Amino acid sequence: EPEVTQTPSHQVTQMGQEVILRCVPISNHLYFYWYRQILGQKVEFLVSFYNNEISEKSEIFDDQFSVERPDGSNFTLKIRSTKLEDSAMYFCASILTSGGANEQFFGPGTRLTVL
Amino acid sequence: AQRVTQPEKLLSVFKGAPVELKCNYSYSGSPELFWYVQYSRQRLQLLLRHISRESIKGFTADLNKGETSFHLKKPFAQEEDSAMYYCALKHLPPGLSGTSYGKLTFGQGTILTVHP
């Protein structure tokens, strides 16, 4: 069964450094998402992406964040200058179509630790 | 504002006992609601969705619009049900009835522990 994959599983970085989190959505899916979960808190929506552009973004997704689909398979989340409060689990998700109650498939997550 | 509330952070039951995980929501439109489950060291996966009215692994959930609830129930809990459970609401952008960009709003999650 196809799955969403994410790399790396754990990323440790110094405050102020740039990080790129990578995701490979399910191959025929069209809509892509990033969510994050700070330890002990709820899963929060960051951004949705369709047709090579951002569909929607949350307040968290400020100009330090960007997303890209550089080729036909990868979907990346870049944080330009990491802050301590960016430490969280980051989940990528994809869905075939946006309509109705279609299931979002989630990746296993990347744990980002900012020191 | 859209909100999903799971009032219980932790829930413990014994094997064979009934279990109910509570979920309440606040949403101005017509909601689409889901339950996701995360077993230890595994990814979030869909358990069930209200629109299909299905029963998965013995779990059911009924959307009660009057009470704005979508509680998850199972009559006889099993040890393998121990996991984190998230209630989630899918958003519909205004003016786009029947389609959505699919953003999910999650509740805080409930850790269910089923003791032998």
Boltz contact constraints between the chains, C-beta under 6 A:
constraints:
  - contact:
      token1: [A, 31]
      token2: [B, 102]
      max_distance: 6.0
  - contact:
      token1: [A, 42]
      token2: [B, 106]
      max_distance: 6.0
  - contact:
      token1: [A, 42]
      token2: [B, 108]
      max_distance: 6.0
  - contact:
      token1: [A, 43]
      token2: [B, 106]
      max_distance: 6.0
  - contact:
      token1: [A, 45]
      token2: [B, 103]
      max_distance: 6.0
  - contact:
      token1: [A, 48]
      token2: [B, 101]
      max_distance: 6.0
  - contact:
      token1: [A, 48]
      token2: [B, 103]
      max_distance: 6.0
  - contact:
      token1: [A, 55]
      token2: [B, 101]
      max_distance: 6.0
  - contact:
      token1: [A, 56]
      token2: [B, 101]
      max_distance: 6.0
  - contact:
      token1: [A, 56]
      token2: [B, 103]
      max_distance: 6.0
  - contact:
      token1: [A, 95]
      token2: [B, 102]
      max_distance: 6.0
  - contact:
      token1: [A, 98]
      token2: [B, 99]
      max_distance: 6.0
  - contact:
      token1: [A, 98]
      token2: [B, 100]
      max_distance: 6.0
  - contact:
      token1: [A, 98]
      token2: [B, 101]
      max_distance: 6.0
  - contact:
      token1: [A, 98]
      token2: [B, 102]
      max_distance: 6.0
  - contact:
      token1: [A, 99]
      token2: [B, 99]
      max_distance: 6.0
  - contact:
      token1: [A, 101]
      token2: [B, 32]
      max_distance: 6.0
  - contact:
      token1: [A, 101]
      token2: [B, 49]
      max_distance: 6.0
  - contact:
      token1: [A, 101]
      token2: [B, 51]
      max_distance: 6.0
  - contact:
      token1: [A, 103]
      token2: [B, 46]
      max_distance: 6.0
  - contact:
      token1: [A, 106]
      token2: [B, 43]
      max_distance: 6.0
  - contact:
      token1: [A, 106]
      token2: [B, 44]
      max_distance: 6.0
  - contact:
      token1: [A, 108]
      token2: [B, 43]
      max_distance: 6.0
